[in-house]
Amino acid sequence: MSEHQDPKPSPANSGDGWRVLSYLIGGVLVYGGIGFGLDRLFGTQFLLPVGIVLGAGLTILMLHFRYGSRS
């Protein structure tokens, strides 16, 4: 039996793009969901957009610290 070997092994960081995209989507959904819940609780209409922007900003900041300082 011959073993099948991948002719082009993927590098260790080949999934980083998908990981970054999932962090961005997850951050917007989580903080947007918190904003939505607080809007419903307090009867306001501004916390959902604040949560979405805050989620995107905090996620970008986290990604900068995680991936931005590679040499």
C-alpha angles and dihedrals in degrees: 000000000000121000116234111231125193107245092212112036112205118243120248093254098046093115096052094102093055090044092053092047092050091049091052094048092043094049092051092046095047097046092038088052091050089050091048091051092048090048090054092045097049099030094239132133105209105066096076094061090042090052093049093050092043091049092050092046096048091046092051089049091050091048091050091055093043101044106011100077099060115134 
